[in-house]
Amino acid sequence: MELKLMRRMRTIKLTIGISLLCIFSYSGYGQSGKEEYHAIVETLNYYLDGGTNNDFSTLKKAFHDNAIMSSIGDDAYQEVNALEFFGNAMKPGPKSNRETYIVHISQTGTTANARLELIYSDAIITDYMNLLKVDGQWKIVSKIFFKKVLLNKP
């Protein structure tokens, strides 16, 4: 029940968020803003699609070589190189059973951040990505995340 309610609320939030993004990204930013927005989405989708499909070569396109990933684990701060972590942890295999959403994107000049939701049957992971436009390409330079374990599994 908790997961169904959370999914319904996410759908409502996602619909509102996409509507607002469309209004702002297509009315006030001009052609350049649209192109930047779509380039950021493309980068985020490399991360999401690569993770869902256990495809490191796709996921790698999203990250800067020096990107870091930080979280709190076992009540302590943890920080790793994102590409090293995924390169070691990701193994070819079946597609992950998860839903992924780009909840929010904010961009100013050559900087951007995004909030992503990854919904599994037993957990919800919220990612906050910071991106920079490096050599003409949007790259994730840092990721912080939180994993909420669901008690009432469907």
N, C-alpha and C positions, 0 to 999 in steps of 0.2 A: 504494500500500500504506500509506504514511504517513497519508494522508487517511482511509482506511477504519478504521485502528486508532484514529485520533484521534476519528472519529465514534462508534465503538463505546464508547470511554472516556467521551466526552461524554454518550452516552445513559445509561450506567451512572451517571455523576455526576448527571445531570439527574434520573433516577429517584429516586436517594437524596435529592437536594436537595428535590425536590417532596414526597417522603414526609415528610421532616423538617419542611418548611414547613407541611404539612397538620397534622401532629401538634401543632406549637407554635402555629400560628395559630388552630387550632380548639379547643385545650384550655385554654390559660392566658390568652388575651387577652380572651375574652368577645365580645359582639356588636360593640362599638366597634372592637376589634382586627381583626375580620373585615372590617368596612366600610373601615377604613383600608387594609388590605392590598389589597383589591379596587380601591380608588381609586388606589393606587400602580401596580398592574398596568395599570389603564386608561391612566394617563399614559404608562407605558413602552410600551404598545402603540400609542399615537398616534405615538410616535417610530419604532417598528419598522415599523408598517404604512405610515406616511407615506413612510419611506425605501424600503421594498420596492416600493411602488406609484408612486414618484416623484410624490407628492402633498404639496406643500408646505403646503397649508391644513390637512391632517391632522397633519403633523409639527409644525407651529407650535403646536398645542394643547398639546404636551408641555413647551414651554420657557417660562421666564420671559423677559420682554423683554430683560433684562440678562444672560442666561445666557452664560457663557464656555465655550469649548472649548479645551483645551490638549493639546499633545503635544510630542514631540521629533521634529523633522524636519531632515534634513541636519545632524545632530549639534548642533542648537541648539533652545532652548525656543521654542515658538510658541504664541501665544494670540490668539484671535479671538472676536468676538461670534458665538454659535452661530446665531442667526436670520439675521444678515447673511450668514454663510458659506453656510448652506443655501439662503437666498433667491437668492444669486448662482449657486451651483453646481447646484442642482436644476432640471432641465428636464423638462417632461412627456415621457413616453416609455413604452416597454414596461416591464412589471414586471421588477424585478431578479431574477436567478436566484441566490437565496441562501436559506440556512436561518437563522432567528433564534431565539435562546433567552434567556429570563430565567433566569439561573443561580442568582442569590441576591438576596434582599431583606432588609435589616435596617432596622427602624424604631423610633424612640424619640420619643414625643411628636410634635412638628411637624417632625422631621427624619427623613430616610431616605437610604439609599444602596442601589445595585443594581449587580450585575455582569451584563453582557449579552455574548453571543457572536453574532457575525455571520459565518457561514461561506459563503465564496465558493469557486469552483472553484480559484482561484489564491492565496487568502489567507484568514486568519482575523483578524477584528478583535475585540478585547476592549475593551468600553466599561465604564468605571466612572462611574456617574451619581450625583450628589448632588442630593437633592430637598428642598424645603421646602414646607410647607403654607402657602400665601399666600392670604389672603382666602378661606379655605375650600376651596382647590383645590391639589392636589399639582402642583408645577412643577419641572422640571429646572432647577437654577441653575448647575450646572457639570458638565462632561464631560471626562474624560481618557481617552485611548485609546492602544492599541498595535496596530499592524498587523504580523502575521507572514506573510511571503510564503512560500508552499509551494513547495518545490523539485520535488517529485514530484507533478505535476499528474495528475489521473485521466484 
